Structures are given as structure tokens and as C-alpha cells.
């Protein structure tokens, strides 16, 4: 089942922007926000949430090819 992914933005009074990705784990959160950070400009501080340190979820699909019984 797919997990809902959100990005929450907070714009502070000094004009700085905080980006809070939710619903992603591990390196995927930095991949998700990379282009946004580049568009906003200089990144002054990065703080990782607990989700960053959790193992990324990987979806696998198993496909069996060949090896079947050909004596039908």
C-alpha cells in the first residue's frame, strides 16, 4: 500500500523557509526536497527528523520467468 507523502512549508518572519517532508524515510526525504532547496537559495541549517534515520521502505515485485513444466 502506498504511503501518503507531504511537504509542509513554514515561512518565518525573517523570510527564512523551513521545509518538513512527511511520509518518507531515509535519503528519500533529501531527494524529495533537493530541487526546492536549490530554488530557494542558500541552505543555512539542516536538521533531520527521526524519519530520516529510519530504514527506507522498498517495494519489490517478484516475476517468475521460465522454469515451468513444459510437459502439458
PDB file of N, CA, C and O in Angstrom:
ATOM      1  N   UNK A   1       0.842  -1.176   0.000  1.00  0.00           N
ATOM      2  CA  UNK A   1       0.000   0.000   0.000  1.00  0.00           C
ATOM      3  C   UNK A   1       0.888   1.241   0.000  1.00  0.00           C
ATOM      4  O   UNK A   1       1.865   1.295   0.747  1.00  0.00           O
ATOM      5  N   UNK A   2       0.570   2.227  -0.816  1.00  0.00           N
ATOM      6  CA  UNK A   2       1.361   3.446  -0.924  1.00  0.00           C
ATOM      7  C   UNK A   2       1.189   4.319   0.318  1.00  0.00           C
ATOM      8  O   UNK A   2       0.118   4.380   0.921  1.00  0.00           O
ATOM      9  N   UNK A   3       2.266   4.981   0.671  1.00  0.00           N
ATOM     10  CA  UNK A   3       2.247   5.887   1.810  1.00  0.00           C
ATOM     11  C   UNK A   3       2.031   7.306   1.310  1.00  0.00           C
ATOM     12  O   UNK A   3       2.590   7.695   0.285  1.00  0.00           O
ATOM     13  N   UNK A   4       1.235   8.072   2.015  1.00  0.00           N
ATOM     14  CA  UNK A   4       0.977   9.461   1.659  1.00  0.00           C
ATOM     15  C   UNK A   4       2.230  10.283   1.949  1.00  0.00           C
ATOM     16  O   UNK A   4       2.800  10.188   3.036  1.00  0.00           O
ATOM     17  N   UNK A   5       2.655  11.083   0.986  1.00  0.00           N
ATOM     18  CA  UNK A   5       3.822  11.948   1.135  1.00  0.00           C
ATOM     19  C   UNK A   5       3.365  13.393   1.102  1.00  0.00           C
ATOM     20  O   UNK A   5       2.586  13.790   0.235  1.00  0.00           O
ATOM     21  N   UNK A   6       3.859  14.185   2.060  1.00  0.00           N
ATOM     22  CA  UNK A   6       3.516  15.605   2.132  1.00  0.00           C
ATOM     23  C   UNK A   6       4.784  16.415   2.357  1.00  0.00           C
ATOM     24  O   UNK A   6       5.763  15.913   2.910  1.00  0.00           O
ATOM     25  N   UNK A   7       4.761  17.668   1.927  1.00  0.00           N
ATOM     26  CA  UNK A   7       5.823  18.606   2.258  1.00  0.00           C
ATOM     27  C   UNK A   7       5.154  19.819   2.892  1.00  0.00           C
ATOM     28  O   UNK A   7       4.313  20.474   2.276  1.00  0.00           O
ATOM     29  N   UNK A   8       5.534  20.103   4.114  1.00  0.00           N
ATOM     30  CA  UNK A   8       4.990  21.252   4.844  1.00  0.00           C
ATOM     31  C   UNK A   8       6.037  22.367   4.822  1.00  0.00           C
ATOM     32  O   UNK A   8       7.217  22.123   5.075  1.00  0.00           O
ATOM     33  N   UNK A   9       5.601  23.583   4.520  1.00  0.00           N
ATOM     34  CA  UNK A   9       6.493  24.738   4.491  1.00  0.00           C
ATOM     35  C   UNK A   9       6.119  25.697   5.611  1.00  0.00           C
ATOM     36  O   UNK A   9       4.938  25.936   5.863  1.00  0.00           O
ATOM     37  N   UNK A  10       7.116  26.240   6.274  1.00  0.00           N
ATOM     38  CA  UNK A  10       6.906  27.296   7.259  1.00  0.00           C
ATOM     39  C   UNK A  10       7.740  28.489   6.815  1.00  0.00           C
ATOM     40  O   UNK A  10       8.953  28.377   6.640  1.00  0.00           O
ATOM     41  N   UNK A  11       7.082  29.636   6.633  1.00  0.00           N
ATOM     42  CA  UNK A  11       7.797  30.859   6.276  1.00  0.00           C
ATOM     43  C   UNK A  11       7.850  31.721   7.531  1.00  0.00           C
ATOM     44  O   UNK A  11       6.824  32.186   8.028  1.00  0.00           O
ATOM     45  N   UNK A  12       9.053  31.922   8.028  1.00  0.00           N
ATOM     46  CA  UNK A  12       9.252  32.665   9.264  1.00  0.00           C
ATOM     47  C   UNK A  12       9.223  34.172   9.022  1.00  0.00           C
ATOM     48  O   UNK A  12       9.327  34.622   7.881  1.00  0.00           O
ATOM     49  N   UNK A  13       9.083  34.944  10.085  1.00  0.00           N
ATOM     50  CA  UNK A  13       9.008  36.406   9.977  1.00  0.00           C
ATOM     51  C   UNK A  13      10.249  36.998   9.324  1.00  0.00           C
ATOM     52  O   UNK A  13      10.158  38.027   8.655  1.00  0.00           O
ATOM     53  N   UNK A  14      11.402  36.372   9.505  1.00  0.00           N
ATOM     54  CA  UNK A  14      12.638  36.888   8.911  1.00  0.00           C
ATOM     55  C   UNK A  14      12.784  36.494   7.439  1.00  0.00           C
ATOM     56  O   UNK A  14      13.789  36.826   6.810  1.00  0.00           O
ATOM     57  N   UNK A  15      11.791  35.790   6.883  1.00  0.00           N
ATOM     58  CA  UNK A  15      11.802  35.394   5.482  1.00  0.00           C
ATOM     59  C   UNK A  15      12.422  34.025   5.234  1.00  0.00           C
ATOM     60  O   UNK A  15      12.380  33.520   4.112  1.00  0.00           O
ATOM     61  N   UNK A  16      12.989  33.427   6.261  1.00  0.00           N
ATOM     62  CA  UNK A  16      13.560  32.090   6.082  1.00  0.00           C
ATOM     63  C   UNK A  16      12.437  31.069   5.935  1.00  0.00           C
ATOM     64  O   UNK A  16      11.325  31.270   6.423  1.00  0.00           O
ATOM     65  N   UNK A  17      12.747  29.984   5.259  1.00  0.00           N
ATOM     66  CA  UNK A  17      11.751  28.957   4.964  1.00  0.00           C
ATOM     67  C   UNK A  17      12.206  27.640   5.578  1.00  0.00           C
ATOM     68  O   UNK A  17      13.364  27.247   5.439  1.00  0.00           O
ATOM     69  N   UNK A  18      11.288  26.964   6.255  1.00  0.00           N
ATOM     70  CA  UNK A  18      11.549  25.631   6.778  1.00  0.00           C
ATOM     71  C   UNK A  18      10.759  24.641   5.942  1.00  0.00           C
ATOM     72  O   UNK A  18       9.593  24.872   5.622  1.00  0.00           O
ATOM     73  N   UNK A  19      11.400  23.541   5.593  1.00  0.00           N
ATOM     74  CA  UNK A  19      10.767  22.501   4.783  1.00  0.00           C
ATOM     75  C   UNK A  19      10.681  21.242   5.630  1.00  0.00           C
ATOM     76  O   UNK A  19      11.688  20.777   6.162  1.00  0.00           O
ATOM     77  N   UNK A  20       9.477  20.690   5.755  1.00  0.00           N
ATOM     78  CA  UNK A  20       9.255  19.500   6.576  1.00  0.00           C
ATOM     79  C   UNK A  20       8.608  18.404   5.728  1.00  0.00           C
ATOM     80  O   UNK A  20       7.385  18.377   5.586  1.00  0.00           O
ATOM     81  N   UNK A  21       9.422  17.491   5.156  1.00  0.00           N
ATOM     82  CA  UNK A  21       8.832  16.377   4.419  1.00  0.00           C
ATOM     83  C   UNK A  21       8.231  15.363   5.387  1.00  0.00           C
ATOM     84  O   UNK A  21       8.816  15.078   6.433  1.00  0.00           O
ATOM     85  N   UNK A  22       7.081  14.826   5.046  1.00  0.00           N
ATOM     86  CA  UNK A  22       6.409  13.849   5.904  1.00  0.00           C
ATOM     87  C   UNK A  22       5.989  12.657   5.072  1.00  0.00           C
ATOM     88  O   UNK A  22       5.567  12.799   3.924  1.00  0.00           O
ATOM     89  N   UNK A  23       6.109  11.478   5.664  1.00  0.00           N
ATOM     90  CA  UNK A  23       5.701  10.258   4.973  1.00  0.00           C
ATOM     91  C   UNK A  23       6.795   9.609   4.159  1.00  0.00           C
ATOM     92  O   UNK A  23       6.537   8.661   3.416  1.00  0.00           O
ATOM     93  N   UNK A  24       8.031  10.109   4.287  1.00  0.00           N
ATOM     94  CA  UNK A  24       9.170   9.498   3.605  1.00  0.00           C
ATOM     95  C   UNK A  24      10.251   9.202   4.632  1.00  0.00           C
ATOM     96  O   UNK A  24      10.358   9.886   5.649  1.00  0.00           O
ATOM     97  N   UNK A  25      11.046   8.187   4.361  1.00  0.00           N
ATOM     98  CA  UNK A  25      12.083   7.796   5.299  1.00  0.00           C
ATOM     99  C   UNK A  25      13.431   7.756   4.611  1.00  0.00           C
ATOM    100  O   UNK A  25      13.522   7.561   3.399  1.00  0.00           O
ATOM    101  N   UNK A  26      14.470   7.943   5.396  1.00  0.00           N
ATOM    102  CA  UNK A  26      15.829   7.835   4.884  1.00  0.00           C
ATOM    103  C   UNK A  26      16.173   8.915   3.881  1.00  0.00           C
ATOM    104  O   UNK A  26      15.656  10.030   3.941  1.00  0.00           O
ATOM    105  N   UNK A  27      17.051   8.570   2.962  1.00  0.00           N
ATOM    106  CA  UNK A  27      17.568   9.511   1.974  1.00  0.00           C
ATOM    107  C   UNK A  27      16.487  10.060   1.042  1.00  0.00           C
ATOM    108  O   UNK A  27      16.677  11.099   0.410  1.00  0.00           O
ATOM    109  N   UNK A  28      15.364   9.365   0.960  1.00  0.00           N
ATOM    110  CA  UNK A  28      14.293   9.817   0.065  1.00  0.00           C
ATOM    111  C   UNK A  28      13.810  11.225   0.422  1.00  0.00           C
ATOM    112  O   UNK A  28      13.379  11.968  -0.460  1.00  0.00           O
ATOM    113  N   UNK A  29      13.875  11.603   1.709  1.00  0.00           N
ATOM    114  CA  UNK A  29      13.397  12.936   2.089  1.00  0.00           C
ATOM    115  C   UNK A  29      14.302  14.024   1.511  1.00  0.00           C
ATOM    116  O   UNK A  29      13.809  15.067   1.082  1.00  0.00           O
ATOM    117  N   UNK A  30      15.620  13.796   1.494  1.00  0.00           N
ATOM    118  CA  UNK A  30      16.508  14.795   0.905  1.00  0.00           C
ATOM    119  C   UNK A  30      16.377  14.818  -0.612  1.00  0.00           C
ATOM    120  O   UNK A  30      16.507  15.876  -1.229  1.00  0.00           O
ATOM    121  N   UNK A  31      16.122  13.662  -1.218  1.00  0.00           N
ATOM    122  CA  UNK A  31      15.882  13.625  -2.664  1.00  0.00           C
ATOM    123  C   UNK A  31      14.621  14.413  -3.016  1.00  0.00           C
ATOM    124  O   UNK A  31      14.573  15.104  -4.034  1.00  0.00           O
ATOM    125  N   UNK A  32      13.611  14.300  -2.170  1.00  0.00           N
ATOM    126  CA  UNK A  32      12.324  14.957  -2.391  1.00  0.00           C
ATOM    127  C   UNK A  32      12.440  16.483  -2.309  1.00  0.00           C
ATOM    128  O   UNK A  32      11.761  17.196  -3.049  1.00  0.00           O
ATOM    129  N   UNK A  33      13.288  16.981  -1.422  1.00  0.00           N
ATOM    130  CA  UNK A  33      13.363  18.435  -1.194  1.00  0.00           C
ATOM    131  C   UNK A  33      14.529  19.115  -1.912  1.00  0.00           C
ATOM    132  O   UNK A  33      14.622  20.343  -1.888  1.00  0.00           O
ATOM    133  N   UNK A  34      15.411  18.359  -2.544  1.00  0.00           N
ATOM    134  CA  UNK A  34      16.621  18.926  -3.155  1.00  0.00           C
ATOM    135  C   UNK A  34      16.324  20.066  -4.128  1.00  0.00           C
ATOM    136  O   UNK A  34      16.930  21.132  -4.016  1.00  0.00           O
ATOM    137  N   UNK A  35      15.421  19.873  -5.067  1.00  0.00           N
ATOM    138  CA  UNK A  35      15.127  20.911  -6.061  1.00  0.00           C
ATOM    139  C   UNK A  35      14.509  22.144  -5.417  1.00  0.00           C
ATOM    140  O   UNK A  35      14.776  23.267  -5.843  1.00  0.00           O
ATOM    141  N   UNK A  36      13.691  21.944  -4.400  1.00  0.00           N
ATOM    142  CA  UNK A  36      13.072  23.080  -3.706  1.00  0.00           C
ATOM    143  C   UNK A  36      14.150  23.888  -2.999  1.00  0.00           C
ATOM    144  O   UNK A  36      14.150  25.117  -3.069  1.00  0.00           O
ATOM    145  N   UNK A  37      15.071  23.208  -2.317  1.00  0.00           N
ATOM    146  CA  UNK A  37      16.156  23.896  -1.623  1.00  0.00           C
ATOM    147  C   UNK A  37      17.015  24.684  -2.608  1.00  0.00           C
ATOM    148  O   UNK A  37      17.391  25.822  -2.330  1.00  0.00           O
ATOM    149  N   UNK A  38      17.324  24.088  -3.749  1.00  0.00           N
ATOM    150  CA  UNK A  38      18.122  24.776  -4.766  1.00  0.00           C
ATOM    151  C   UNK A  38      17.411  26.019  -5.283  1.00  0.00           C
ATOM    152  O   UNK A  38      18.056  27.041  -5.518  1.00  0.00           O
ATOM    153  N   UNK A  39      16.102  25.952  -5.463  1.00  0.00           N
ATOM    154  CA  UNK A  39      15.335  27.096  -5.958  1.00  0.00           C
ATOM    155  C   UNK A  39      15.257  28.213  -4.923  1.00  0.00           C
ATOM    156  O   UNK A  39      15.243  29.392  -5.277  1.00  0.00           O
ATOM    157  N   UNK A  40      15.208  27.842  -3.643  1.00  0.00           N
ATOM    158  CA  UNK A  40      15.117  28.857  -2.585  1.00  0.00           C
ATOM    159  C   UNK A  40      16.441  29.568  -2.327  1.00  0.00           C
ATOM    160  O   UNK A  40      16.446  30.708  -1.863  1.00  0.00           O
ATOM    161  N   UNK A  41      17.548  28.922  -2.617  1.00  0.00           N
ATOM    162  CA  UNK A  41      18.845  29.572  -2.421  1.00  0.00           C
ATOM    163  C   UNK A  41      19.702  28.876  -1.382  1.00  0.00           C
ATOM    164  O   UNK A  41      19.706  27.649  -1.290  1.00  0.00           O
ATOM    165  N   UNK A  42      20.421  29.653  -0.609  1.00  0.00           N
ATOM    166  CA  UNK A  42      21.388  29.140   0.347  1.00  0.00           C
ATOM    167  C   UNK A  42      20.701  28.425   1.503  1.00  0.00           C
ATOM    168  O   UNK A  42      19.785  28.962   2.126  1.00  0.00           O
ATOM    169  N   UNK A  43      21.157  27.203   1.779  1.00  0.00           N
ATOM    170  CA  UNK A  43      20.647  26.429   2.903  1.00  0.00           C
ATOM    171  C   UNK A  43      21.542  26.754   4.104  1.00  0.00           C
ATOM    172  O   UNK A  43      22.743  26.485   4.077  1.00  0.00           O
ATOM    173  N   UNK A  44      20.953  27.333   5.154  1.00  0.00           N
ATOM    174  CA  UNK A  44      21.725  27.730   6.333  1.00  0.00           C
ATOM    175  C   UNK A  44      21.828  26.625   7.366  1.00  0.00           C
ATOM    176  O   UNK A  44      22.826  26.539   8.082  1.00  0.00           O
ATOM    177  N   UNK A  45      20.815  25.781   7.454  1.00  0.00           N
ATOM    178  CA  UNK A  45      20.785  24.782   8.502  1.00  0.00           C
ATOM    179  C   UNK A  45      19.940  23.595   8.048  1.00  0.00           C
ATOM    180  O   UNK A  45      18.898  23.771   7.418  1.00  0.00           O
ATOM    181  N   UNK A  46      20.395  22.395   8.371  1.00  0.00           N
ATOM    182  CA  UNK A  46      19.637  21.189   8.086  1.00  0.00           C
ATOM    183  C   UNK A  46      19.516  20.402   9.377  1.00  0.00           C
ATOM    184  O   UNK A  46      20.515  20.090  10.025  1.00  0.00           O
ATOM    185  N   UNK A  47      18.289  20.085   9.741  1.00  0.00           N
ATOM    186  CA  UNK A  47      18.025  19.248  10.907  1.00  0.00           C
ATOM    187  C   UNK A  47      17.198  18.072  10.435  1.00  0.00           C
ATOM    188  O   UNK A  47      16.139  18.252   9.834  1.00  0.00           O
ATOM    189  N   UNK A  48      17.677  16.865  10.705  1.00  0.00           N
ATOM    190  CA  UNK A  48      16.975  15.669  10.256  1.00  0.00           C
ATOM    191  C   UNK A  48      16.011  15.193  11.328  1.00  0.00           C
ATOM    192  O   UNK A  48      16.326  15.206  12.518  1.00  0.00           O
ATOM    193  N   UNK A  49      14.823  14.771  10.888  1.00  0.00           N
ATOM    194  CA  UNK A  49      13.825  14.224  11.806  1.00  0.00           C
ATOM    195  C   UNK A  49      14.148  12.754  12.071  1.00  0.00           C
ATOM    196  O   UNK A  49      15.061  12.189  11.468  1.00  0.00           O
ATOM    197  N   UNK A  50      13.407  12.161  12.957  1.00  0.00           N
ATOM    198  CA  UNK A  50      13.586  10.751  13.276  1.00  0.00           C
ATOM    199  C   UNK A  50      13.358   9.879  12.048  1.00  0.00           C
ATOM    200  O   UNK A  50      14.020   8.855  11.883  1.00  0.00           O
ATOM    201  N   UNK A  51      12.421  10.281  11.182  1.00  0.00           N
ATOM    202  CA  UNK A  51      12.122   9.505   9.976  1.00  0.00           C
ATOM    203  C   UNK A  51      13.348   9.372   9.061  1.00  0.00           C
ATOM    204  O   UNK A  51      13.499   8.368   8.364  1.00  0.00           O
ATOM    205  N   UNK A  52      14.219  10.384   9.068  1.00  0.00           N
ATOM    206  CA  UNK A  52      15.412  10.338   8.222  1.00  0.00           C
ATOM    207  C   UNK A  52      16.286   9.141   8.586  1.00  0.00           C
ATOM    208  O   UNK A  52      16.896   8.521   7.715  1.00  0.00           O
ATOM    209  N   UNK A  53      16.341   8.826   9.867  1.00  0.00           N
ATOM    210  CA  UNK A  53      17.212   7.755  10.344  1.00  0.00           C
ATOM    211  C   UNK A  53      16.553   6.379  10.291  1.00  0.00           C
ATOM    212  O   UNK A  53      17.199   5.374  10.586  1.00  0.00           O
ATOM    213  N   UNK A  54      15.273   6.324   9.916  1.00  0.00           N
ATOM    214  CA  UNK A  54      14.587   5.045   9.778  1.00  0.00           C
ATOM    215  C   UNK A  54      14.895   4.437   8.417  1.00  0.00           C
ATOM    216  O   UNK A  54      15.227   5.146   7.466  1.00  0.00           O
ATOM    217  N   UNK A  55      14.784   3.145   8.339  1.00  0.00           N
ATOM    218  CA  UNK A  55      15.075   2.444   7.099  1.00  0.00           C
ATOM    219  C   UNK A  55      14.031   2.778   6.048  1.00  0.00           C
ATOM    220  O   UNK A  55      12.830   2.797   6.318  1.00  0.00           O
ATOM    221  N   UNK A  56      14.526   3.043   4.832  1.00  0.00           N
ATOM    222  CA  UNK A  56      13.620   3.321   3.719  1.00  0.00           C
ATOM    223  C   UNK A  56      12.806   2.081   3.410  1.00  0.00           C
ATOM    224  O   UNK A  56      13.293   0.956   3.524  1.00  0.00           O
ATOM    225  N   UNK A  57      11.552   2.300   3.015  1.00  0.00           N
ATOM    226  CA  UNK A  57      10.705   1.194   2.605  1.00  0.00           C
ATOM    227  C   UNK A  57      10.967   0.910   1.133  1.00  0.00           C
ATOM    228  O   UNK A  57      10.988   1.822   0.307  1.00  0.00           O
ATOM    229  N   UNK A  58      11.164  -0.343   0.821  1.00  0.00           N
ATOM    230  CA  UNK A  58      11.425  -0.750  -0.553  1.00  0.00           C
ATOM    231  C   UNK A  58      10.327  -1.688  -1.007  1.00  0.00           C
ATOM    232  O   UNK A  58       9.993  -2.649  -0.314  1.00  0.00           O
ATOM    233  N   UNK A  59       9.770  -1.410  -2.161  1.00  0.00           N
ATOM    234  CA  UNK A  59       8.736  -2.262  -2.730  1.00  0.00           C
ATOM    235  C   UNK A  59       9.374  -3.179  -3.757  1.00  0.00           C
ATOM    236  O   UNK A  59      10.084  -2.724  -4.654  1.00  0.00           O
ATOM    237  N   UNK A  60       9.123  -4.455  -3.623  1.00  0.00           N
ATOM    238  CA  UNK A  60       9.665  -5.430  -4.552  1.00  0.00           C
ATOM    239  C   UNK A  60       8.536  -6.103  -5.310  1.00  0.00           C
ATOM    240  O   UNK A  60       7.458  -6.347  -4.768  1.00  0.00           O
ATOM    241  N   UNK A  61       8.806  -6.396  -6.572  1.00  0.00           N
ATOM    242  CA  UNK A  61       7.877  -7.176  -7.384  1.00  0.00           C
ATOM    243  C   UNK A  61       8.616  -8.431  -7.812  1.00  0.00           C
ATOM    244  O   UNK A  61       9.727  -8.354  -8.337  1.00  0.00           O
ATOM    245  N   UNK A  62       8.023  -9.552  -7.596  1.00  0.00           N
ATOM    246  CA  UNK A  62       8.636 -10.818  -7.974  1.00  0.00           C
ATOM    247  C   UNK A  62       8.026 -11.288  -9.277  1.00  0.00           C
ATOM    248  O   UNK A  62       6.807 -11.389  -9.411  1.00  0.00           O
ATOM    249  N   UNK A  63       8.894 -11.576 -10.236  1.00  0.00           N
ATOM    250  CA  UNK A  63       8.443 -12.072 -11.530  1.00  0.00           C
ATOM    251  C   UNK A  63       9.159 -13.387 -11.782  1.00  0.00           C
ATOM    252  O   UNK A  63      10.389 -13.440 -11.771  1.00  0.00           O
ATOM    253  N   UNK A  64       8.401 -14.443 -12.007  1.00  0.00           N
ATOM    254  CA  UNK A  64       8.978 -15.741 -12.342  1.00  0.00           C
ATOM    255  C   UNK A  64       8.944 -15.906 -13.851  1.00  0.00           C
ATOM    256  O   UNK A  64       7.890 -15.814 -14.480  1.00  0.00           O
ATOM    257  N   UNK A  65      10.127 -16.153 -14.421  1.00  0.00           N
ATOM    258  CA  UNK A  65      10.235 -16.301 -15.864  1.00  0.00           C
ATOM    259  C   UNK A  65      10.828 -17.670 -16.163  1.00  0.00           C
ATOM    260  O   UNK A  65      11.865 -18.041 -15.615  1.00  0.00           O
ATOM    261  N   UNK A  66      10.164 -18.413 -17.033  1.00  0.00           N
ATOM    262  CA  UNK A  66      10.669 -19.708 -17.436  1.00  0.00           C
ATOM    263  C   UNK A  66      10.687 -20.692 -16.283  1.00  0.00           C
ATOM    264  O   UNK A  66      10.116 -20.434 -15.224  1.00  0.00           O
ATOM    265  N   UNK A  67      11.345 -21.820 -16.494  1.00  0.00           N
ATOM    266  CA  UNK A  67      11.488 -22.822 -15.457  1.00  0.00           C
ATOM    267  C   UNK A  67      10.207 -23.590 -15.169  1.00  0.00           C
ATOM    268  O   UNK A  67      10.171 -24.407 -14.249  1.00  0.00           O
ATOM    269  N   UNK A  68       9.169 -23.343 -15.934  1.00  0.00           N
ATOM    270  CA  UNK A  68       7.903 -24.030 -15.716  1.00  0.00           C
ATOM    271  C   UNK A  68       7.915 -25.433 -16.298  1.00  0.00           C
ATOM    272  O   UNK A  68       8.861 -25.810 -16.990  1.00  0.00           O
ATOM    273  N   UNK A  69       6.897 -26.193 -16.033  1.00  0.00           N
ATOM    274  CA  UNK A  69       6.778 -27.546 -16.549  1.00  0.00           C
ATOM    275  C   UNK A  69       6.233 -27.480 -17.968  1.00  0.00           C
ATOM    276  O   UNK A  69       5.082 -27.101 -18.183  1.00  0.00           O
ATOM    277  N   UNK A  70       7.071 -27.854 -18.939  1.00  0.00           N
ATOM    278  CA  UNK A  70       6.663 -27.801 -20.343  1.00  0.00           C
ATOM    279  C   UNK A  70       5.948 -29.067 -20.803  1.00  0.00           C
ATOM    280  O   UNK A  70       5.565 -29.146 -21.970  1.00  0.00           O
ATOM    281  N   UNK A  71       5.754 -30.051 -19.946  1.00  0.00           N
ATOM    282  CA  UNK A  71       5.124 -31.320 -20.325  1.00  0.00           C
ATOM    283  C   UNK A  71       3.622 -31.268 -20.100  1.00  0.00           C
ATOM    284  O   UNK A  71       3.115 -31.922 -19.188  1.00  0.00           O
ATOM    285  N   UNK A  72       2.924 -30.528 -20.885  1.00  0.00           N
ATOM    286  CA  UNK A  72       1.465 -30.408 -20.715  1.00  0.00           C
ATOM    287  C   UNK A  72       0.756 -31.081 -21.842  1.00  0.00           C
ATOM    288  O   UNK A  72      -0.474 -31.089 -21.880  1.00  0.00           O
TER     289      UNK A  72
END
